[in-house]
Amino acid sequence: MNPFEKCPVCGGELREKEVEKLLRGGDHTASLRIIAEVCLHCGEHLYAEETVRKFERIRNKLRRQDFSDFKPLGQSFSVERHWTDKAVQPTT
């Protein structure tokens, strides 16, 4: 699958595994399960060239807001940076 026999980051052993990958395009995010070579020592993920090309096609669809072929998973939210600094109001 990959041209590497050992992890290019740490030299550790690689194993093929199914992993979850999050891809962002604009304000949108997609989650997918994909096969990667994973380093058993440092956890680095290595992807085949064709897989990386698929990632870019997905990112482009997200940027264009073309959600065909995508299944909605719910909603995502961004927490305001200073939310934890706000005083908690007691409930009555």
N, C-alpha and C positions, 0 to 999 in steps of 0.2 A: 504494500500500500504506500509506504513512504520510502524515500531514498536513504533514510537513516537507519543504521543498525543499532545505534545507541542514541540517547538523548543528546541533542546538540547543545543543551544548556548545561547539564551536569554530568553527562556520560552514563546516566542510569539506564536500566533495562526498560524497553518499551513493550507495551501490551496493547492489543486492539481491544477497545471497549466502546460501549454505547455511552455517550455523554449528552448532557443538556447544554445547548448553546443559545445565548440571548443575543439577538441582533437588533441594532438600533438604526432607524432611518428617519431623520427629522425628529418629530416628537413621538414617534411610534416605536414600539418594541415587539419583536416576534420571538417566540420560544420554539425550539425544535430539538428533537432527539436525532443524533447523528453519530456515525462511527468515527472514532479518532484513535490515533496512537497516543497512549498516555504513559508518561514516565512514572515508573513505580517508585522512584526516589523523590523527585521534586514536584510531580503532578503536572508538568508541562503537557499541553495538548498539541499534537501535530495533525494537520489535516491534509488530505490529498488535494492536488491542484484543482481537480474538478469540483470538489467540495467547496473550496475557497471561491470559485467562480459562482457557484450556487448561492453562497452567502452574499455576494455582491448583487446578484439579481434580486434577492429578497430585500436587501437594503434599498435598492432603487425602487422597488414596488412600494415599500413603506414610505419613502420620500414623496412619491407621486400620489400617495393615499389610494393606491390600487390594492384593495384588500381581497380581491378575488383569489380563490385558492387558499385563503386563510380562515381559520375557525376562531371566532371570538372566544376569549377565555374569561372575560369579565372586564373590570376597569382597573386602571393603575392610577396612582396618585403620587404627587410630589409633596413631601412635607416641607413646610416653610423652614428656612434655615434657622430662624430664631424661635421656633415654636417651643422648644424646651426651656427658653428663657422667660416665657410668659408666665405670669403668676396663675396658679390654678385656683379658679373660683370654686368655693364650696357649694355643693348643691343643697337646695332647701326643700 
